[in-house]
Amino acid sequence: MQTENRIQTIFNSISDDYDHMNDIISFNQHTIWRNRTNREIFVKPGHQVLDLCCGTGDWTIQLAKNAGADITGLDFSENMLKVAREKTADIENITLVQGDATELPYDNNAFDIITIGFGLRNLPDYEKAVKEFYRVLKPGGQLVILETSNPENALINYGFNIYFGKIMPFLGEKITGSGQEYAWLYESTSNFLSKAELKSMMHTNGYINIKVIPHTFGTAATHIGYKPLEAAM
């Protein structure tokens, strides 16, 4: 619970600067990664889509551009959702909900597509979350995880650690006064699963046809998996 409270405090405190800082610290790569990932998602009219750890709503908004689909954005940070509500006020097919991604307030087999961008590493129990996503996915449904990752190349990984561990917190402190909060981003990334470990976890928990798409020298990756059509809860 202490970790959950810490994370919630961190994201509440950086909500106003979150979008601007994302552009700066990722050199706007996060937009490129998300756009590449979106080409793997096929939202259709009538689909129920759940965007977990939606933050300030950027991915939620992109998903909502698919007319006829209902998009739900869920996040545990009140302040991040406040920013998201301001950005989505005129978009009718978006519903924003405060909630816990590891204990979702939805029935089994409720969603056609679940997305989670840069949020899984912030959850206290990755496997519990992956199981919970599976529970609320419809048979045949698609799970899409976009997350930062540690590069496999030793030289690139060294530079990645210097940037995320030293430079990024410095920028956070200078620009927003939140150096410690941005240090958490490095901590959560460095402790996160490898690409192979996340793929294995998804497979172990029932997902099939798993696809991994690395981005920018392996500093991020998209994992896509499906709930089998014959799956029963």
C-alpha positions as CSV (number, residue, x, y, z in Angstrom):
1,M,0.0,0.0,0.0
2,Q,2.9,2.4,0.7
3,T,4.1,1.9,-2.9
4,E,0.6,2.6,-4.3
5,N,0.3,5.7,-2.2
6,R,3.7,6.9,-3.3
7,I,2.9,6.4,-6.9
8,Q,-0.5,8.2,-6.6
9,T,1.2,11.1,-4.9
10,I,3.8,11.3,-7.6
11,F,1.3,11.5,-10.4
12,N,-1.0,13.8,-8.6
13,S,2.0,16.2,-8.1
14,I,3.2,16.2,-11.8
15,S,-0.2,16.2,-13.5
16,D,0.0,19.9,-14.7
17,D,3.4,19.4,-16.3
18,Y,3.0,15.8,-17.4
19,D,2.2,16.3,-21.1
20,H,4.9,19.0,-21.6
21,M,7.6,16.9,-19.8
22,N,6.7,13.8,-21.7
23,D,7.5,15.6,-24.9
24,I,10.8,16.9,-23.5
25,I,12.2,13.8,-21.8
26,S,11.2,11.4,-24.6
27,F,12.2,13.8,-27.4
28,N,8.6,13.3,-28.5
29,Q,9.3,9.6,-29.1
30,H,6.3,8.6,-27.0
31,T,4.0,10.0,-29.7
32,I,5.9,8.0,-32.4
33,W,5.7,4.8,-30.4
34,R,1.9,5.3,-29.8
35,N,1.3,6.1,-33.4
36,R,3.1,2.9,-34.5
37,T,1.2,0.9,-31.9
38,N,-2.1,2.4,-33.1
39,R,-1.5,0.7,-36.5
40,E,-1.9,-2.6,-34.8
41,I,-5.3,-1.7,-33.1
42,F,-8.5,-2.1,-35.1
43,V,-11.3,-0.3,-33.3
44,K,-14.7,-0.9,-34.9
45,P,-18.1,0.7,-34.4
46,G,-19.8,-0.8,-31.4
47,H,-16.5,-1.8,-29.7
48,Q,-16.0,-1.3,-26.0
49,V,-12.4,-0.1,-25.4
50,L,-10.7,0.3,-22.0
51,D,-7.6,2.6,-21.8
52,L,-6.0,1.8,-18.5
53,C,-3.7,4.2,-16.6
54,C,-5.0,6.7,-19.1
55,G,-3.3,9.6,-17.4
56,T,-4.1,12.9,-19.1
57,G,-5.9,11.1,-21.8
58,D,-3.7,11.3,-24.9
59,W,-4.2,7.7,-26.0
60,T,-7.8,7.8,-24.9
61,I,-8.4,10.7,-27.3
62,Q,-6.7,8.9,-30.2
63,L,-8.8,5.8,-29.6
64,A,-12.0,7.9,-29.5
65,K,-11.4,9.1,-33.0
66,N,-12.8,5.8,-34.2
67,A,-16.5,6.8,-34.6
68,G,-19.0,4.4,-33.0
69,A,-16.7,3.0,-30.4
70,D,-17.2,3.6,-26.7
71,I,-13.9,4.4,-24.9
72,T,-13.4,4.3,-21.2
73,G,-10.3,5.8,-19.7
74,L,-9.3,4.7,-16.2
75,D,-6.7,6.1,-13.9
76,F,-6.1,6.2,-10.1
77,S,-4.8,9.8,-10.1
78,E,-7.5,12.4,-9.5
79,N,-5.3,15.1,-10.7
80,M,-4.3,13.4,-13.9
81,L,-8.0,12.7,-14.6
82,K,-8.8,16.3,-14.0
83,V,-6.4,17.3,-16.9
84,A,-7.9,14.5,-19.0
85,R,-11.5,15.7,-18.3
86,E,-10.5,19.2,-19.5
87,K,-9.0,17.8,-22.7
88,T,-12.0,15.4,-23.5
89,A,-14.9,17.6,-22.4
90,D,-16.2,17.9,-26.0
91,I,-15.7,14.2,-26.9
92,E,-18.9,12.3,-26.4
93,N,-17.7,8.8,-26.7
94,I,-15.2,9.0,-23.8
95,T,-16.0,8.1,-20.2
96,L,-13.3,8.7,-17.6
97,V,-13.3,6.7,-14.4
98,Q,-11.0,6.8,-11.3
99,G,-10.1,3.2,-10.4
100,D,-7.5,0.5,-9.7
101,A,-6.2,-1.3,-12.8
102,T,-5.5,-4.4,-10.7
103,E,-9.1,-4.5,-9.4
104,L,-11.3,-3.4,-12.2
105,P,-14.9,-2.4,-11.5
106,Y,-16.2,-4.4,-14.6
107,D,-17.8,-7.7,-15.3
108,N,-16.0,-10.6,-17.0
109,N,-15.8,-10.4,-20.8
110,A,-16.7,-6.7,-20.9
111,F,-14.2,-5.1,-23.4
112,D,-13.1,-5.8,-27.0
113,I,-9.8,-4.0,-26.6
114,I,-7.7,-3.0,-23.6
115,T,-4.8,-0.6,-23.9
116,I,-2.3,0.5,-21.3
117,G,0.4,3.0,-22.1
118,F,3.4,3.6,-19.7
119,G,1.3,2.3,-16.8
120,L,2.0,-1.3,-16.2
121,R,5.4,-0.7,-14.6
122,N,3.7,1.6,-12.1
123,L,1.4,-1.1,-10.8
124,P,2.4,-3.0,-7.7
125,D,1.8,-6.4,-9.1
126,Y,2.3,-6.9,-12.8
127,E,1.0,-10.5,-13.0
128,K,-2.2,-9.7,-11.0
129,A,-2.8,-6.8,-13.5
130,V,-2.3,-9.0,-16.5
131,K,-4.7,-11.6,-15.1
132,E,-7.3,-8.9,-14.4
133,F,-7.0,-7.5,-17.9
134,Y,-7.7,-11.1,-19.2
135,R,-10.7,-11.4,-17.0
136,V,-12.5,-8.3,-18.4
137,L,-11.5,-8.9,-22.1
138,K,-14.0,-10.6,-24.3
139,P,-13.0,-13.9,-25.9
140,G,-11.1,-12.8,-29.0
141,G,-10.3,-9.5,-27.4
142,Q,-7.0,-7.7,-27.8
143,L,-4.6,-6.5,-25.1
144,V,-2.1,-3.8,-26.1
145,I,0.7,-2.8,-23.7
146,L,3.1,0.1,-24.6
147,E,5.9,0.5,-22.1
148,T,9.4,1.7,-21.6
149,S,12.0,-1.0,-21.6
150,N,15.6,-1.6,-21.0
151,P,17.7,-1.9,-24.2
152,E,19.4,-5.2,-24.8
153,N,22.5,-3.6,-26.3
154,A,25.0,-2.9,-23.5
155,L,26.2,0.4,-24.9
156,I,22.7,1.8,-25.5
157,N,21.6,0.5,-22.1
158,Y,24.5,2.4,-20.5
159,G,23.4,5.7,-22.2
160,F,19.8,4.9,-21.4
161,N,20.6,4.6,-17.7
162,I,22.7,7.8,-17.6
163,Y,19.8,9.7,-19.3
164,F,17.0,8.3,-17.2
165,G,18.9,8.0,-14.0
166,K,20.7,11.4,-14.0
167,I,19.6,13.8,-16.7
168,M,15.9,13.2,-16.6
169,P,15.5,13.9,-12.9
170,F,17.7,17.0,-13.3
171,L,15.4,18.3,-16.1
172,G,12.4,17.5,-14.0
173,E,13.8,19.5,-11.1
174,K,14.8,22.5,-13.3
175,I,11.6,22.7,-15.3
176,T,8.9,21.6,-12.8
177,G,10.6,21.4,-9.4
178,S,9.9,17.7,-9.3
179,G,13.2,16.0,-9.5
180,Q,12.4,13.2,-7.0
181,E,9.1,12.5,-8.9
182,Y,10.9,12.0,-12.2
183,A,13.5,9.8,-10.5
184,W,10.7,7.4,-9.9
185,L,10.3,7.0,-13.7
186,Y,13.8,5.7,-13.9
187,E,13.3,3.5,-10.9
188,S,10.2,1.9,-12.2
189,T,11.7,1.4,-15.7
190,S,14.9,-0.1,-14.5
191,N,13.0,-2.6,-12.2
192,F,10.5,-3.5,-14.9
193,L,10.2,-6.8,-16.8
194,S,12.3,-7.4,-19.9
195,K,10.5,-7.8,-23.2
196,A,10.9,-11.5,-23.0
197,E,9.7,-11.7,-19.4
198,L,6.6,-9.7,-20.2
199,K,5.8,-11.9,-23.2
200,S,6.3,-15.0,-21.1
201,M,4.0,-13.6,-18.4
202,M,1.3,-12.9,-21.0
203,H,1.6,-16.4,-22.4
204,T,1.5,-18.1,-19.0
205,N,-1.7,-16.2,-18.2
206,G,-3.6,-17.3,-21.3
207,Y,-2.9,-14.8,-24.0
208,I,-2.1,-16.1,-27.5
209,N,-0.6,-14.8,-30.8
210,I,1.7,-12.5,-28.8
211,K,3.6,-9.9,-30.8
212,V,6.4,-7.7,-29.5
213,I,7.4,-4.5,-31.3
214,P,10.6,-2.8,-30.1
215,H,10.9,1.0,-30.4
216,T,13.9,3.3,-30.6
217,F,16.8,0.8,-30.0
218,G,14.7,-1.1,-27.5
219,T,14.0,1.8,-25.1
220,A,10.3,1.0,-25.4
221,A,8.2,-1.9,-26.7
222,T,4.6,-2.8,-27.6
223,H,3.3,-6.2,-26.5
224,I,0.1,-7.3,-28.2
225,G,-1.8,-10.5,-27.2
226,Y,-5.3,-11.9,-27.6
227,K,-7.7,-13.8,-25.4
228,P,-8.7,-17.1,-27.1
229,L,-12.1,-17.2,-28.6
230,E,-12.9,-20.4,-26.7
231,A,-11.9,-18.8,-23.4
232,A,-14.4,-19.0,-20.6
233,M,-14.4,-17.2,-17.2
